[in-house]
């Protein structure tokens, strides 16, 4: 009987020591947010992936630079025409034989979803303005069955459009006679909020996506959800 009592006393002593040493540390870690990597991804990761953030450079939120181009209806369209609208912007060209048809088929899915909303818009800037006149862009819009009056296919001076992509958005575009179509560009969709700021979500690794890959159905679905979230923002 004495041995049994000693066993209980020993177990109780171990529990007491554990509580004194480790429980305060656990409480302190939780209060500071220092959970394990596994728990952090499980609890925080989902919130990161759905909460939209701003792109920040030198402490300032990145916004769409000023521009003025001509759309498929020969109307002058500037960045101010997208004020108060959630907008998706891309760079493409009508004779592109590679990624542009995929991009604009996916962009049409967004048009199908949101075309009835006055606070949603799409801006598609051609990087081949010499070929892509307003008339050519009008034919292209009709080919894709564009529904929204707020989907603008924009053309203008080549150097200004390429400066908008390369410097304004940091989305690469360039002339290269050795590639199919004669132009190189990245197939990104940029998401812009109603105040003109570039927005994006965090990926599974906790890094800001910045832009959405317009050729990837999964990222287009993410973009669709993020558009809905921005449309609900005040």
ZITAKA-V363268 format. One record per residue. SS is DSSP state (@ for helix, = for strand, . for the rest). Layout:
# ZITAKA-V363268
SS
SS
This chain:
# ZITAKA-V363268
.
@
@
@
@
@
@
@
@
@
@
@
@
@
@
@
@
@
@
@
@
@
@
@
@
@
@
@
@
@
@
.
.
.
.
.
@
@
@
@
@
@
@
.
@
@
@
@
@
@
.
.
=
=
.
=
=
.
.
=
=
.
=
.
.
.
.
=
=
=
.
.
.
.
.
=
=
=
@
@
@
@
.
.
.
=
=
=
=
=
=
=
.
.
.
.
.
.
.
@
@
@
@
@
@
@
@
@
@
@
@
@
@
@
.
.
.
.
.
=
=
=
=
=
=
=
.
.
.
.
.
.
.
@
@
@
@
@
@
@
@
@
@
.
.
.
.
.
.
.
=
=
=
=
=
.
.
@
@
@
@
@
@
@
@
@
@
@
@
.
.
.
=
=
=
.
.
.
.
.
.
.
=
=
=
.
.
=
=
=
=
=
.
.
.
.
=
=
=
=
.
=
.
.
.
.
.
=
.
.
.
=
=
.
.
.
@
@
@
@
@
@
@
@
@
@
@
@
@
@
@
@
.
.
